[in-house]
Amino acid sequence: MTVSDTVWIIGASMTKFGRYPDKDVVDLGSEAALAALADSGKTIFDMDLMAVGNLYEANGMVGQRIQKQIGQTGIPCYNTANACATGASAVRIAHTAIKAGEARMAIAVGVEQMGKSGLLGGAGRAKGDRKVFEPSGRYGAVMSPEGVLGTGIMPGVFAQAGMEYARQHDGVGFEQFARVAEKNHKHSVLNPLAQYQKEFSLEQIMGAEVVAYPNTLLMCCPTGDGAAAVVLASDEVVRQLDPDQRRRAVKISASVLTSDPWTESAQVQPDVNTLTRQAADQAYEQAGVDPQDLDLVELHDCFATAELLHYDNLRLCEPGGAGEFIDSGGPWRDGRIPVNVSGGLISKGHPLGATGVANLYEVTTHLRGEAGDRQIEGAKVGLTHVIGLGSACAVHILEKPAA
């Protein structure tokens, strides 16, 4: 095998996100894997490597269990868990193997079965009244700081991050955050694979039950089940494909994964901004692409506040200009840089291990011109972004090759 300058997506698939009480992670992952292989015109016997992202059964050898359903060929199988960036991390493993010349073709699968999970994150408060206060644990704490000194529970983390941005920048408030959810619910109506496909007015969104101010219930992503998969290939493989297959191949121009650098603010609340900015800057440099070249973006809108922050972090607007960007209609499907035309996590759903791969599926589908009613006409360059608290951030830039 030889080192490949470029890695391509030649197959992509995604199940409809929702709740599947009659299926398990193996069923969902196998369905996505077989569909992606069929889309590529290849089989599991052509793959040199498999990478599978799953969080809830991270110790359960999910990749090998999927292989028992789709074909056991003895290839390396990597199982990865990286919070909400789990699926994208599996793609990164497959991408790196091809770039290094260790594989010609690889399949990456992201899958999760969450059902109706409760609030995620946070260690919770200690049960009962504590009478003895003795320092213990890595940080010498005498009690859990959860809810006392910040929070690790997801709605609270992203609510706090949003309010911090609003404090620092003019033109950002409750209404701007709500407009994000209004947009994504509207976009979801055109996506048959979204968990929810229902439009809500700005008034309905702002008037819904508050989960963690400023995020109301309709500004939060749902939990659910689902899977997505992509088949990656080297330059050598793509050159040997027939003309129709080559036409549908999508170039991965950048693949970046970052973790948290030390920042002072992160000592109290997770810093979701710095590692995203660093990942975006590396990706733009790697791809030779400017943010204004993007035709669409699928970013990590686990909460409406998160999406607004990431307009700025991904350089989609001027520094501090996220409020103006949403108010001007910039991220709507007919705006300057359409964001989350799939409906985003807020409506499409967020099965944790599947999300990073599903974002790649969405952008690939648009670059192929196969997105149906939600198609962004003439799309040539797209970006995907996902962040898992702890933290891990993945950014990929995809391009439609010149004819």
N, C-alpha and C positions, 0 to 999 in steps of 0.2 A: 504494500500500500504506500501511497505517496501523500505528502502534505498537501492539503487543499487550501488555496488562497481564499476561496469563497465557499460558504455553506448555503444550501438552498432548501426551501420547503417544497417538497414535491407531493405531499399528501397531507390533508388536514380534515379533522372531523370534530364534532361536538354533539353530545346528547342534549336534548331539551333539559334545562335545569328545572327542578321541582322536587317532589317528594316521592320516593319509590319504596314503599314499605315491603313490596314483594320481591325486591332485588337487593343484592349486596354489592360491596365494592368490586368484587370480581366480575359480577354481571355487567356493571356499569363500565368498568375499565376495559373489559373484553369487547364490549359493544363499540366503544370509541376507537380502540386499537384496530379492530378488524375493518371499521369504516375508513380509517385513515389509510390503512394498507391498500384497501380497494381503490381509494381515491388516487393513490400513487401508482397503481398498476403493478405493485410489488406484493410479495408475501413475506411472512415472518422468516422464511428460509433465505430471503435476500438480505436480512438485517444482520449487521455485525455487532450490534450493541442495543440494549434496551435500558431506558431509565424511567423510573416510575415515581411520581410524587404523590404522597398520601400522608395526612397528618394524624387522623384519628386512630389508625391502625399502624402507626409507624414501626412498631416492633413485630408486625405480622407478616413480613416477607410478601407484601402485596404483589410485587412484580413477578415473583416466581409463581404465585398462585394464578395470576393472569396468564402466564406462559402455559400452565397446564390446560387452559381453555383454548388458547390460540396457536400453540405449537411450542414444544420444548426442543430447542436446537443446540443448547449448550453454550450460547453466547453470554458474554458478561451482562449481568443485570444489576443495576444500581437502584437502591431504594433510598429516597431522600425526603427529609422533612425540614422545612425552613419557614415555619409559620405561613402567612398568606402568600409568601413567595415560593412555596413548595413546588408547584407545577413549573414555574419559570426556571427554578433551579434544576429540575430534571432536564429541561430543554438545554440549559447551559452545559450540563454534563455531556449530552449528546453532541452539542455543537463543538465543544472543546475536543472531544475524541476525534471528530472528523477533521478539524483544523490541524490536529497533531499527526494525522495520518494513521491513527489506530483503527479507524473504521471508514468504510466508504459510504455506508448507509446506516442509519440508526432511527429507532422509534422512541419518542418521549410521550408518556401518558401522565395526565393529572386526573386524579379521581378522589371523590369524597362522598361519604354518606353521613350527613349530619342530622337529618330529621329536624325536629323542633328543639334545637339546642338553646340553652339559656344564654345569659350574658357571658361573653368570653373575656378571659384575662383576669388579672388581679388575684392576689392570694387570699383575699377576704380578711375580715376581722377575726381576731381570736374569739373562740366561743367562751361564753361565761365571763364572770368578773375575775380578773387576774389579781391575786393578792401579793404575789412575789414578783418583783421586777428585777430580774437578774439578766445582765447582758448575755446574749447567746447568738449563735449563727455567725455567718461570715462578716456581717457588719456590726455585730455587737448590739443588736436592737433589743429593747426590753419589751416591745409589743409590735404588732404589725402596723406599719405606717399607712396601710390602705384606708383611704378616705380621711386620713388625718393630715398626712403630708403627701398630697397628690393622690393619684389613682392609677392603677394598671388595668382597670376595666375598660374595654374598648370604647363604649360610648363616651365615657368621661375623658379618656385620653384625647380623642379627636374633637370633643367639644371644647376642651381647654386649649388645644392647638388653634382652633378656629377663633376663639375669643382673643387669644394672644395676637393673632394676625390683625383682627379688627381693631385692637387697641393701638397697634403700631401704624395702621394705615387708614387714611380717610376714605370714605365712600364704601365701607364694608360694614354690614350689619345683618340683622335677622333676615331682612328681605332678600339680600344678595345670596345668602346661604340657601334660602328657600327656593330661589330661582333655579339653582342647580338641580334640585329634585324635580321641579316643574319640568325642566328640559328633559331629564332622563326618563321620567314617566311618559312624557310625550313621545320620545324616541322609541320606547319599548313597544309601542302599539304596532310598529312595523316589523318586529322581530319575533317570528314564530317559535324560536328556541328560548325566549325569555321566560323566566318563572312567572312573572306577572306582566300583563300587557294591558294596562289600564291607565288612562290619562286622569290627572288630578289638577284642579285649578290652584293658583297660588294661594288663594284664600283657604282652600281645603288643607293645603300643606301646612300653612302657618297656624291653622286652627286645630290641627291634630294634637293628640296627647304628647306632651313634652317628655322625651326620654332623658336627655341631658342637654340643657340649653346651650346653644340654640337649636340643637337637632330634635325635631319632632319625630314621631313614629314613621311618617312618610318620607323622612330624610335619612332613614337608616336602611342598610341592606338587610334582606331576609337571610335566614339560614336555609339550607336545602341540600339536595343530592345532585350529582351529575359528574360527567367526565368529558375530557377532550384529549385529543392526541394529534401529534404531527410526525410526519416522516421526513427526516433530513437526509440530504445527499451531498456528495462532493461534486466539484467541477467535472471530474472525470465521468461520473455517473450521468450527470445532466447532459453532457455532450453526446452521450450514447442513446438518449431518449428519442422517441419519435417526435416529429414536429409539434403535434398537439400537446404532448406532455411537456415539452420544453416551453411552449407558450404559457403554460399554467404554472411553471416553476417561479417561485418568489425568492428573491435574494435576501439573505440576512446580512445587512450591511454593518450592523453593530450588535454585539451581545455583551452586556456589562452586568456584573453583580457586585454590589458594595455592601459593607457593614458599617456600623456606627463608628465614626471617629469620636474622640473624646470632646465633648462640649460641656460647658459649665451648666447650661440649662437642663441637660439631660440627667443631671444628678437628682432632680426632683420629678420631672415629667419626661417621658420618652421624646426624643427629638426626631420628628418624622421628616424634617426639612433638609438637614445637612447632607445625609447620605443620598437623598433623592437628587439634590442639586449636583452632587459629585458624580452620580451615575449618569445623569443627563448630559453633563458637560463631557464626560468621557465618551459617551455614545455619539454625540454630535461630532466630536473630533475624529473618532474611529470611522464613522460613515462619511465624513466630509459633507455633512448636511447641516443646514441652518434651520432653527426652529420654524422660521417662516416658510420653509420649503414643504412642511408637513401638510398632507391633504386630509389626514384624520389621525386621531389619537384615541387609544383605549387606555384610560388610566384608572388608578385604584380609588374608586369613590365608595369606600365602605360606609362613609357618612358624607353628607353634603358638604360639611366643613372641610373634609379631606380633599375633595375635588377642587374647591376654591383655592386652597393652599397650593395644590400641585400645578395650577395654572402658572403660578409664579415660579415654583421650584423647577418646572420643566421648561421655563423661559418662553412660554406661550404668550406672555404679555410683558409689558414693561415692569421693572421691579416696583412692587407695591401696587400694581395696577389690576389685580384680580377682580376687584369690585367693578371697575369700569369695563373689564373684559366681559363679564357676565351680563351687565346692564346693557351693553351695546349689542348683544346677541352673538358675540364672537365665537362661542363654543357650540352654538346650535348647528344643526345639520346643514343649514344654508348660510352659516357664518364664515368668518375668516379661517378658523381652524376647527372643524367639527370635532367635538369630544364626546365619546361614549354614545355613538349613534346606535349601539346595540341595546341601549337602555341602561348600560353600566351595571355595576353591582347592585345599585339601589333597586332596579327593576329586573335585570337579567338574572340576578341571584348571585350567591357567593359560596358555593361549595369549596371550602378553603383550598384543598389540593388541586382542584381543577381550574381555578380562576386564571392563573398565569398562562396556561396553555390555551384556554378559551379566548383570552385576549388576542393571542397570536392567530387563532382560527379566524376571528372576526376581521382583523386587518388583512389577512391573506385573502379572505373571500372578497373583500372590496377591491384589492389590487388585481384579482383575477377577473373582476367585473361580473361576479356571480352572486351578489348580495341581494338581488331581487328588488323589492319595493324600497328597501333602506339603502340601496346602492348610492355611494358618493361618486358621482359621474367624473370620469377622468382621473380617478385616484391613482397616483404613482408612488407616493412615499407615505408610510405610516409608522407610528411609534406605539409601542406598548409599554406599560409601566405597572409594577406591582410592588407593594411594600408589606413586609411582615414584621410586626413589632418584635423587638429583641436585639437587633433589627437586621433585616436583609432587604435590599432593594434591587430589583432587576429591571433593566431597560433594554428593549430590543428595537432596532430600526429596520424596517422591511422596505424593499424597493421592487417595483415592477421593472424588469429589465427592458432596455430599449429594443424595439422590434428589429 
